Amino acid sequence: MVQTPSSVSRTFVYVSAAVTGTIDTYRMDAATGALTPISGVDVGPMVMPMAVSPDRRHLYAVIREQPYRVLTLSIDPESGRLRQEAVAALPDSMAYISLDPTGGLLFAASYGGSKIAVLLIDKNGLVTAQAQQVIATGRNAHSIVSDRTGKYVFVTNLGSDAVQQFTLDAEIGILKPNDPMQVETGAGSGPRHIVISPDNKAVYVLTELTGHVIHYALDTDTGTLSEIESVASVPEIAGLSPGIASLGPAISGAPAPAVASVDNGKPKVWAADIGITPNGKFLYTTERTTSRIALFRVDAGNGRLTYITNYPTEQQPRGIRIDPSGRFLVASGEKSDRLSVYAIDQADGGLSLVGRYPVNAGANWIEIVTFP
């Protein structure tokens, strides 16, 4: 008997829905990408960023309504169902979380609080203790990501137009400023989300306010970034003007924006998420004003980007995620009651719609887990 792909692996899709306070679970057909709803678990209003442990045993989810906290949920490898196992306090409302490659540390970034935090994950995969390190950043820390070795950590500061650089002492779980401490992205760009190339040679940063992808070369000996190029994800024909940052109150010690943007009354660029295929060949970004997904080709030799085209998607697309096989992309829209699943053409990266599936209100963050 010949086994089909769907019979030898199980792929589950998790979507946090901030308005209803749920995490929706789906099973993905490994052959077609089609989704079958499994369950929804109530976790609390304003559930947003999520991250999966490297061993796929746990899903971590942040509640951005007071009391701010991170939940540890176990993943049943057979059914995909979630069960809450632990909760830990967070020092602020966190817009982004990620893990180090060992799965022993959880990193969190606070946009409103302009800070980052490091929390310990115990040997059972649980987060139970408060942050062991909290660091004030520039304005509006929006994402925090480790490189693939776990030696270096990068933080975007949307309001200060900079990417901060840290080294990680993994044994004690402490971040230390690298030298230099940051690289500037250009006034008014608003760096938001980060992806690291699979070969660990490039770091790609999506700017929320200008919709560019900044390509940095990563020096793996020093952990520092050097800008290679900045490529637009929003074509001029879209008719959008650069966005304006919502900075919030001034943070003590944080530099003021270099240039104050002026509202010209035109629709604004509002980029959101970024993802790269596991083979490193294609990169995708989302833009919320036009509700579209942009496709870039990545040069295999030097990591340079070529903008190819864009596709319509769910309204106000906050999150995208590519499944571990690199064959499907899932997109959510904060103002949509559906998810879209796309098949990725393995030759040119083109997206073709597989289907749209019901989701709870305020869908934003997506995580995908595959069990062999």
Summary of the structure (lengths in Angstrom):
residues: 372
radius of gyration: 19.3
end to end distance: 18.2
largest distance: 66.4
contacts: 1353
relative contact order: 0.14
helix: 2%
strand: 52%
